Amino acid sequence: MSDLYSMPGHLFRRIHQISSAIFAEECAASGLTSVQYAALTAIRENPEVDATRLSSLIAFDRSTLGDVLERLEAKGWILRSPSPSDKRVKLLRLSPAGLQVLSDVEPAVRRVQQRLLEPLDPSERAKMVRLLAQLVNLHNHVTGTLDAAK
């Protein structure tokens, strides 16, 4: 069993759990989940994006994303409109309330990032982020996503 605790996959799973817990704690007042935050941020950066492209941008399963988008629309944070070229396709944009919730939650999201990395010294933090971005970029083809870390 001791090998489990040195396996990268297990460690990534644990860090994901820790990150999710910290996000939930810091962002509780907003009622925003980490996936909703990713979706809202990507929509803000890609206005009039469709759900298929959005799922690729945030590396999230298309069928599950539909439920996320329904919740965001119910909260009044996104607007959907038919594509002029294909009425079956809905284009997404943020509502004024969606823009406001993103603005309001930014300090909490910054605290999440700080809390995740604060146990490391500054040079380790930069190296950790660089290595994680490198792994994401090298493995993006596995899931067919576009979330190229910069």
TAWO-V157763 format. One line per field, one symbol per residue. ss: DSSP state (2 for helix, 1 for strand, 0 for the rest). phi: phi as a letter, one per 20 degrees, with the letter a starting at -180 (. if undefined). burial: I if it has 16 or more other ideal C-beta (glycine too) atoms within 10 Angstrom, else O. Layout:
# TAWO-V157763
ss=???
phi=???
burial=???
This chain:
# TAWO-V157763
ss=022222022222222222222222220222000222222222222000112222222000022222222222220001111100000001111102222222222222222222222000022222222222222222222220000000
phi=.ffgfdeggfffffffffffffffffdgfemdeffffffffffgecgmfefffgfffdlcggfffgfffffffffmeccdcfffebffededbfegffffffffeggffffgffffdffefgfffffgfffffffgffdgffdmedfgfe
burial=OOOOOOOOOOOOOOOOOOOOOIIOOIIOOOOIIIIIIIIIIIIOOOOOIOIOIIIIIIOIOOOOIOOIIOOIIOOOIIIOOOOOOOOOOIIIIIOOOIOOIIOOIOOIIOIIOOOIOOOOOOOOIOOOOOOOOOOOOOOIOOOOIOIOOO
